[in-house]
Amino acid sequence: ELPAVADPADGKCLLGSWLNRNLKITMTDGRTLIGVFICTDKDCNVILGSCLEYLKPPDGCEEEEEPRILGLAMIPGHHIVSISLDQSIQ
């Protein structure tokens, strides 16, 4: 999980450090999106490039489904549950 930031200047610096890095975003409906962080706006919407969508596996099923390729995606801020740097793709 990413650190909380109190000072807006620190937040801008943190956002700048995420540019062109892979982010993993969990959404309110259980989907997970992984893609390259391109930008955000004042409403906390996030734009990801080369984005892949992973559906949450059905209950009792441990097999992970193939991701769906979204490409360029805008994720509304009010649907974001968590954001983390994705370490699985280097």
C-alpha positions in Angstrom: 0.0 0.0 0.0 1.2 3.5 -0.8 2.0 6.0 2.0 -0.5 8.7 3.0 0.7 12.2 2.1 -0.3 15.3 4.2 1.6 18.1 2.3 0.2 18.7 -1.2 3.8 19.4 -2.5 4.8 15.9 -1.3 1.7 14.5 -3.1 2.8 16.1 -6.4 6.3 14.7 -5.9 4.8 11.2 -5.2 2.6 11.4 -8.3 5.5 12.4 -10.4 7.5 9.4 -9.1 4.7 7.1 -10.3 4.7 8.4 -13.9 5.4 5.6 -16.4 5.4 3.0 -13.7 3.0 0.0 -13.5 0.1 0.6 -11.0 -2.3 -2.0 -9.7 -5.8 -0.5 -9.0 -8.5 -2.4 -7.2 -12.0 -1.3 -7.9 -15.2 -1.3 -5.9 -16.7 -4.2 -8.0 -13.7 -6.4 -7.3 -11.9 -6.0 -10.7 -8.2 -5.3 -10.7 -6.6 -3.1 -13.4 -2.8 -3.1 -14.0 -1.3 -0.6 -16.4 1.2 2.3 -16.9 0.3 5.4 -14.9 -0.2 8.3 -17.3 -2.0 11.0 -15.4 -4.7 11.9 -12.9 -7.0 14.9 -12.3 -8.5 16.9 -9.5 -11.4 14.4 -9.2 -8.9 11.5 -8.6 -9.7 9.9 -12.0 -6.7 7.9 -13.2 -5.5 7.2 -16.7 -3.6 4.0 -17.3 -2.0 2.9 -20.6 -1.4 -0.7 -21.8 -4.1 -1.6 -19.2 -5.1 -5.2 -18.4 -8.3 -6.1 -16.5 -8.5 -9.0 -14.2 -11.9 -10.2 -12.9 -12.1 -11.5 -9.4 -12.3 -15.3 -9.5 -15.7 -16.8 -8.6 -16.0 -18.1 -5.0 -14.4 -21.5 -4.6 -12.3 -21.1 -7.8 -8.6 -20.7 -7.4 -7.8 -20.6 -11.1 -7.0 -17.1 -12.3 -8.7 -16.1 -15.6 -6.8 -14.6 -18.5 -6.8 -10.8 -18.4 -8.8 -8.7 -20.8 -6.7 -6.1 -22.7 -8.2 -2.6 -22.3 -5.4 -0.5 -23.7 -5.9 3.1 -22.6 -8.3 3.2 -19.7 -9.8 6.0 -17.5 -10.7 4.8 -14.0 -13.2 7.0 -12.2 -11.8 8.1 -8.8 -15.0 7.1 -6.9 -14.6 3.5 -8.0 -11.0 3.2 -6.8 -10.5 1.1 -3.6 -6.7 0.9 -3.6 -3.7 1.8 -5.6 -0.3 0.1 -5.4 2.9 -0.1 -7.4 2.8 -3.4 -9.4 5.9 -5.4 -8.9 4.9 -8.4 -10.9 5.9 -6.8 -14.3 9.3 -5.4 -14.5 
